[in-house]
Amino acid sequence: MQKKLIRNSDVTISTQLYEMLRQNILENKWKENDKFYSVRQISIKYEVNLNTVLKVIQMLEEEGYLYSVKGKGCFVKKGYNLDIGKRMTPILNTFRFGQNSKDTEIDFSNGGPPKEYFPIQEYKEIINEILSDEIKSKYLMAYQNIQGLESLRETLVDFIRKYGIRREKDDIIICSGTQIALELISTAFGISPKKTVLLSDPTYQNAVNILKSYCNIENIDMKDDGWDMKEFEDLLKRQKIDFVYIMTNFQNPTGISWSFEKKRKMIELSLKYDFYIIEDECFSDFYYNSRECPKSLKALDKYERVFFIKTFSKIVMPALALTMLIPPKKYIDSFSLNKYFIDTTTSGINQKFLEIFIKKVFWINI
């Protein structure tokens, strides 16, 4: 943690002070509603003028860390649980407060789109279109088909061709977020005895937290184009692996994409050593040096070994909370039943929103 302000830094004084106070809140033993330092105390301690301190305090209030009571000062935000281990602090901070973009400094740690760039007018038009049909909109507000809105799944059949995937609408399950999809996969095969899942090191931390609740976790180093497949096969010879969890295109957090050869080898090994692959697709849509979207591992899945997960939080908005799950065909019915107990219904309004958004933005001619 930075202890002193650096006066000749390219980072502004207010940004440095903001980060230092934010870390102080997160890492010290503050309790909710504890009185925070006064503006004058901060000004004296860090040798900055009062206006800069007031600006930073306002930023901390806007981001949900503090609140002010007139005439009494600033207090730690109520409801924020600070009694946690330091290891979990970055995770909770990332997803509790979202993306900070003060003073031209942007935090990419949660992979979330900056809220100031959401196309509000276009979103309004989609919502108005949904609600303009009173009869259909009432249906969308009710409980939905457990597998997902049929018209959305029909639209997704065309959408997933960009990833090289050829499936029918009945092969798709719509979940209320990636966390639900991971929980569905983790519990569908039974939780006793625990299955073993192999993860990249590093990988998406929230997936680790979900999977370790139901599975034993093993790790393997990430190389420049995926895993070392010889090292991987040696591990498979020594130990039973039930699942591997990977992102084959623009991995989070490294940005690494797997080579075609390693993708193909992964499919072959999954059959040889009888394990399943959880492919988490987040960032393939953000490609710049090619005319075509990178192809998914699922596109090579001739043996039906891949559980394909696709979130729409990145290309639409996190508040949509929708994820597409394409399991191996033989698991469609059992997964649909299991989803009923984990994720009884997925918002019909949100699903219709996604359907219209895809048709408008990706120019799919349905």
Disulfide bonds with the S-S distance in Angstrom:
none
